[in-house]
Amino acid sequence: MANLTVTVDERLLKRARIKAIEQGTSVNRVVSEYLEAWAGGTAAQEALGGFVELAAASEASSGPEGRTWRRHDLYDRPGYLRDR
């Protein structure tokens, strides 16, 4: 992890430290989270965004009538082993 030097007004930094303590975090963590969001998010957020894009582009569906089965119908079919 890299270090970053930032010049901030002393009174602002003091207020930020107090607020961070009240919220159970640190100024460093708040700045890091802000930069993560501003710069494009985490790898997990990017992966989720990619998944959402793929899902939106998919032509898969449940058909014009939607889902026609109920959950319990799945267990009332021949060959299903009830006593496992």
Secondary structure as UniProt FT lines:
FT   HELIX           10..22
FT   TURN            23..24
FT   HELIX           27..39
FT   HELIX           43..57
FT   TURN            64..65
FT   HELIX           71..75
FT   TURN            78..79
//
